[in-house]
């Protein structure tokens, strides 16, 4: 976290409730954690070696990483840009 005059810059996180799990993501759309219901088991999806993760009401999809230099970005509908 960058600091400015001793004040930490906080990242905006949000939780999204699905029928079988709760997803935690950065406001930019990058998922970081999935918490399974009802056990509370956590899956750290941010450390999957570059694999893309898509969460939806039917479950969790683990997609292969984009090829290097592809230039494609994964954006979610209704998600504001990161620097907004």
DRENFIBA-355747 format. One line per field, with one value per atom (N, C-alpha, C, CB): z, x, y; residue number from 1; residue in one letter. Coordinates in Angstrom, 1 decimal, padded with zeros to 4 digits. Atoms other than C-alpha are relative to their C-alpha. Glycine has a CB too. Layout:
pz <- Z/...
px <- X/...
py <- Y/...
nr <- NUM/...
rest <- a/...
***
This chain:
pz <- 000.0/000.0/000.0/001.2/000.0/-000.9/001.1/-001.4/-001.0/001.8/-000.4/001.4/000.3/001.6/001.3/-001.1/-001.3/004.7/001.1/-000.1/-001.1/006.9/-000.2/001.3/000.2/005.4/-001.0/-000.4/000.9/003.8/-001.1/000.7/001.1/000.4/000.0/-001.4/-000.1/000.7/-001.4/001.0/001.2/-002.2/000.2/-000.5/-000.1/-002.9/-000.3/-000.9/000.1/-002.3/000.1/001.0/-000.1/-002.7/000.0/-001.2/000.0/-002.0/-000.9/001.5/000.9/-004.4/000.5/-001.5/-000.6/-002.9/-001.1/001.0/000.9/-005.1/000.8/-000.9/-000.7/-004.2/000.8/-000.9/-000.7/-003.2/000.5/-001.0/-000.4/-002.5/000.0/-000.9/000.0/-001.9/-000.7/001.5/000.7/-004.2/000.5/-001.5/-000.4/-003.1/-001.1/001.3/001.1/-005.8/000.2/-001.3/000.1/-006.4/-000.8/-000.5/000.8/-007.8/-001.5/000.4/001.4/-011.1/-000.7/-000.2/000.5/-011.4/000.2/-001.4/-000.2/-010.5/001.3/000.1/-001.1/-008.2/000.8/-000.4/-000.8/-005.2/000.8/000.9/-000.9/-003.0/-000.2/001.5/000.0/-003.1/001.3/-001.2/-001.3/000.2/-000.2/001.1/000.3/-000.1/001.1/-000.2/-001.0/001.7/000.1/-000.5/-001.4/004.3/000.7/000.7/-000.7/005.2/000.4/-000.7/-000.2/004.9/-000.5/001.5/000.6/003.1/-001.0/-000.7/000.9/001.3/-001.2/000.7/001.1/-002.2/-000.5/-001.2/000.4/-003.1/-001.5/000.7/001.4/-006.8/-000.6/-000.6/000.6/-007.2/-000.2/001.0/000.1/-006.9/-000.8/001.4/000.8/-009.6/-001.2/-000.5/001.1/-011.8/-001.3/-000.3/001.2/-014.2/-000.6/-001.0/000.5/-014.7/000.2/000.6/-000.1/-015.3/000.7/-001.4/-000.8/-013.0/-000.4/001.5/000.3/-014.0/001.1/-001.4/-001.0/-011.2/-000.4/001.4/000.3/-011.8/000.8/-001.6/-000.8/-010.4/-000.1/-000.3/000.2/-011.8/000.5/-001.5/-000.5/-010.4/-000.3/-000.5/000.2/-010.8/-001.3/001.2/001.2/-014.2/000.1/-001.3/000.0/-014.3/-001.4/000.9/001.4/-017.7/-000.1/-000.7/000.2/-019.1/-000.1/-001.3/000.1/-019.0/-001.5/000.6/001.4/-022.1/-000.4/000.0/000.6/-024.4/000.3/-001.5/-000.2/-023.7/-001.2/000.3/001.0/-025.6/-000.8/-001.0/000.7/-026.5/000.0/000.7/-000.1/-025.3/000.4/-001.3/-000.5/-024.2/001.5/-000.5/-001.4/-020.9/000.3/000.5/-000.5/-018.9/000.8/000.8/-000.7/-018.0/000.3/-000.8/-000.4/-016.2/-000.3/001.5/000.2/-017.1/001.2/-000.6/-001.2/-014.9/000.9/000.7/-000.9/-013.5/-000.5/-000.1/000.4/-013.5/-000.2/001.1/000.2/-014.6/001.3/-001.0/-001.3/-011.9/000.5/-000.2/-000.4/-011.9/000.1/-000.9/-000.1/-011.8/001.4/-000.6
px <- 000.8/000.0/000.9/-000.9/-000.7/001.3/-000.5/-000.2/000.4/001.3/000.2/000.6/-000.2/000.9/-000.2/-001.1/000.0/001.8/-000.5/-000.8/000.4/001.3/-001.4/000.1/001.4/-002.2/000.1/-001.0/000.0/-002.6/-001.1/-000.1/001.0/-004.3/-000.7/000.7/000.7/-007.0/-000.5/-001.2/000.6/-008.1/-001.4/000.8/001.4/-011.8/-000.3/-000.8/000.3/-012.9/-001.5/000.7/001.4/-016.4/-000.3/-000.8/000.4/-018.2/-001.2/-000.3/001.2/-020.7/-000.5/000.4/000.6/-023.1/-000.6/-001.1/000.5/-023.8/-000.7/001.1/000.8/-026.1/000.9/-000.8/-000.8/-023.2/001.4/000.3/-001.3/-020.3/-000.1/001.2/-000.1/-019.3/001.4/000.0/-001.3/-016.7/000.4/-000.3/-000.6/-014.4/000.9/000.9/-000.8/-012.9/000.3/-000.8/-000.4/-011.2/-001.0/001.4/001.0/-013.5/000.3/000.0/-000.3/-011.6/-000.5/001.5/000.6/-013.1/000.9/-000.2/-000.9/-010.1/-000.4/001.5/000.4/-011.4/001.3/-000.7/-001.1/-009.2/-000.2/000.4/000.3/-011.0/-001.4/000.2/001.4/-014.0/-000.2/-000.1/000.3/-015.6/-001.2/-000.3/001.1/-017.7/-001.0/000.6/001.0/-021.0/-000.4/-001.3/000.0/-021.8/001.3/-001.2/-001.2/-018.3/000.9/000.8/-000.9/-016.5/001.4/000.0/-001.3/-013.6/000.3/000.0/-000.4/-011.6/000.9/000.8/-000.8/-010.1/000.7/-000.8/-000.7/-007.4/000.2/001.4/000.0/-008.1/001.0/-001.4/-001.0/-005.6/001.3/000.1/-001.3/-002.7/000.0/000.6/000.1/-003.6/000.9/-001.4/-000.9/-000.7/-000.5/000.4/000.5/-002.4/-001.3/001.1/001.3/-005.5/-001.1/-000.4/001.1/-008.6/-001.2/-000.5/001.1/-011.6/-001.3/000.3/001.3/-015.3/-000.9/-000.5/001.0/-017.9/-001.4/000.3/001.4/-021.6/-000.9/-000.2/000.9/-024.7/000.1/-001.4/-000.1/-024.0/001.3/-000.1/-001.2/-020.5/001.2/000.2/-001.3/-016.8/000.6/000.9/-000.7/-015.0/001.4/-000.7/-001.5/-011.2/000.4/000.8/-000.4/-010.0/001.5/-000.7/-001.5/-006.5/000.4/000.5/-000.5/-004.4/000.0/001.4/-000.1/-004.4/001.4/-000.5/-001.4/-001.4/000.7/000.0/-000.8/001.4/-000.2/001.4/000.1/000.9/-001.3/001.1/001.3/-002.7/-000.7/-000.9/000.6/-003.8/-001.4/000.2/001.4/-007.2/-000.1/-000.6/000.2/-008.5/-001.4/000.1/001.3/-011.4/-000.7/000.2/000.7/-013.9/-001.4/-000.1/001.3/-017.2/-001.0/000.0/001.0/-020.4/-000.3/-001.3/000.3/-021.1/001.2/-001.1/-001.2/-017.5/000.7/000.9/-000.7/-015.9/001.4/-000.3/-001.5/-012.3/000.7/000.5/-000.7/-009.7/000.4/001.2/-000.5/-008.5/-001.1/001.1/001.1/-012.0/-000.3/-001.3
py <- -001.2/000.0/001.2/000.0/-001.3/003.4/000.9/000.7/-000.9/006.0/001.4/-000.3/-001.4/009.7/000.8/000.5/-000.7/011.7/-000.9/001.2/000.9/008.6/-000.6/000.6/000.5/007.8/-001.1/001.1/001.1/004.4/000.1/-001.3/000.1/004.1/-001.3/000.3/001.2/001.5/-000.4/000.1/000.5/-000.7/-000.3/-001.2/000.3/-000.9/-001.5/000.9/001.4/-004.5/-000.1/-000.9/000.3/-005.9/-001.5/000.7/001.4/-009.1/-000.2/-000.5/000.3/-010.8/-001.3/000.0/001.2/-013.3/-000.9/000.4/001.0/-016.4/-001.1/-000.6/001.0/-019.3/-001.0/-000.8/001.0/-021.7/000.5/-001.1/-000.6/-019.3/001.5/-000.5/-001.5/-015.7/000.3/000.6/-000.4/-014.1/001.4/000.1/-001.3/-011.3/000.4/-000.2/-000.5/-009.1/001.5/-000.1/-001.4/-005.8/000.7/000.2/-000.7/-003.1/-000.1/001.5/000.1/-003.5/-001.3/000.1/001.2/-007.0/-001.2/000.1/001.1/-009.2/-000.7/000.5/000.8/-012.0/-000.4/-001.3/000.4/-012.7/-001.3/001.1/001.1/-015.2/-000.5/000.4/000.6/-017.6/-000.7/-001.0/000.6/-018.6/-000.9/001.1/001.0/-021.8/000.0/-001.4/000.1/-022.1/-001.5/000.8/-000.6/-023.5/-000.2/-000.5/000.3/-024.7/001.2/-001.1/-001.1/-021.4/-000.2/000.4/000.3/-023.0/001.1/-001.4/-001.1/-020.3/-000.6/001.1/000.3/-020.7/001.3/-000.7/-001.2/-018.2/-000.1/000.1/000.1/-017.7/001.0/000.2/-001.0/-014.8/-000.6/001.2/000.6/-017.2/-001.3/-000.3/001.2/-019.7/000.0/-000.1/000.1/-019.0/000.7/-001.3/-000.7/-016.5/-000.5/000.0/000.5/-018.6/001.1/-001.3/-000.8/-016.6/-000.7/000.6/000.6/-017.2/000.8/000.0/-000.6/-016.6/-000.6/-000.2/000.4/-016.7/000.3/000.6/-000.3/-017.0/-000.9/-000.2/000.7/-018.5/-001.5/000.4/001.5/-022.0/-000.6/-000.3/000.6/-022.3/000.9/-001.3/-000.6/-021.4/-000.6/-000.1/000.5/-021.6/000.4/000.5/-000.2/-021.9/000.0/-001.0/-000.1/-020.7/000.1/001.2/-000.2/-020.9/001.4/-000.8/-001.4/-017.8/000.5/000.2/-000.5/-015.5/-000.1/001.5/000.1/-015.9/001.3/-000.3/-001.3/-013.3/000.9/-000.3/-001.0/-010.1/000.0/-000.2/000.1/-010.9/001.4/-001.1/-001.3/-007.5/000.0/000.7/000.1/-008.7/000.2/-001.3/-000.2/-007.7/-000.6/001.4/000.5/-009.3/001.1/-001.3/-001.0/-006.7/-000.5/001.3/000.4/-007.2/001.1/-000.4/-001.1/-005.4/000.8/-000.6/-000.9/-002.4/000.2/-000.6/-000.2/-002.4/001.3/-001.2/-001.2/001.1/-000.2/001.1/000.1/001.6/000.1/001.0/000.1/001.0/001.4/-000.8/-001.3/004.6/001.1/000.5/-001.0/006.2/000.4/-000.6
nr <- 1/1/1/1/2/2/2/2/3/3/3/3/4/4/4/4/5/5/5/5/6/6/6/6/7/7/7/7/8/8/8/8/9/9/9/9/10/10/10/10/11/11/11/11/12/12/12/12/13/13/13/13/14/14/14/14/15/15/15/15/16/16/16/16/17/17/17/17/18/18/18/18/19/19/19/19/20/20/20/20/21/21/21/21/22/22/22/22/23/23/23/23/24/24/24/24/25/25/25/25/26/26/26/26/27/27/27/27/28/28/28/28/29/29/29/29/30/30/30/30/31/31/31/31/32/32/32/32/33/33/33/33/34/34/34/34/35/35/35/35/36/36/36/36/37/37/37/37/38/38/38/38/39/39/39/39/40/40/40/40/41/41/41/41/42/42/42/42/43/43/43/43/44/44/44/44/45/45/45/45/46/46/46/46/47/47/47/47/48/48/48/48/49/49/49/49/50/50/50/50/51/51/51/51/52/52/52/52/53/53/53/53/54/54/54/54/55/55/55/55/56/56/56/56/57/57/57/57/58/58/58/58/59/59/59/59/60/60/60/60/61/61/61/61/62/62/62/62/63/63/63/63/64/64/64/64/65/65/65/65/66/66/66/66/67/67/67/67/68/68/68/68/69/69/69/69/70/70/70/70/71/71/71/71/72/72/72/72/73/73/73/73/74/74/74/74/75/75/75/75/76/76/76/76/77/77/77/77/78/78/78/78/79/79/79/79/80/80/80/80/81/81/81/81/82/82/82/82/83/83/83/83/84/84/84/84
rest <- x/x/x/x/x/x/x/x/x/x/x/x/x/x/x/x/x/x/x/x/x/x/x/x/x/x/x/x/x/x/x/x/x/x/x/x/x/x/x/x/x/x/x/x/x/x/x/x/x/x/x/x/x/x/x/x/x/x/x/x/x/x/x/x/x/x/x/x/x/x/x/x/x/x/x/x/x/x/x/x/x/x/x/x/x/x/x/x/x/x/x/x/x/x/x/x/x/x/x/x/x/x/x/x/x/x/x/x/x/x/x/x/x/x/x/x/x/x/x/x/x/x/x/x/x/x/x/x/x/x/x/x/x/x/x/x/x/x/x/x/x/x/x/x/x/x/x/x/x/x/x/x/x/x/x/x/x/x/x/x/x/x/x/x/x/x/x/x/x/x/x/x/x/x/x/x/x/x/x/x/x/x/x/x/x/x/x/x/x/x/x/x/x/x/x/x/x/x/x/x/x/x/x/x/x/x/x/x/x/x/x/x/x/x/x/x/x/x/x/x/x/x/x/x/x/x/x/x/x/x/x/x/x/x/x/x/x/x/x/x/x/x/x/x/x/x/x/x/x/x/x/x/x/x/x/x/x/x/x/x/x/x/x/x/x/x/x/x/x/x/x/x/x/x/x/x/x/x/x/x/x/x/x/x/x/x/x/x/x/x/x/x/x/x/x/x/x/x/x/x/x/x/x/x/x/x/x/x/x/x/x/x/x/x/x/x/x/x/x/x/x/x/x/x/x/x/x/x/x/x/x/x/x/x/x/x
***
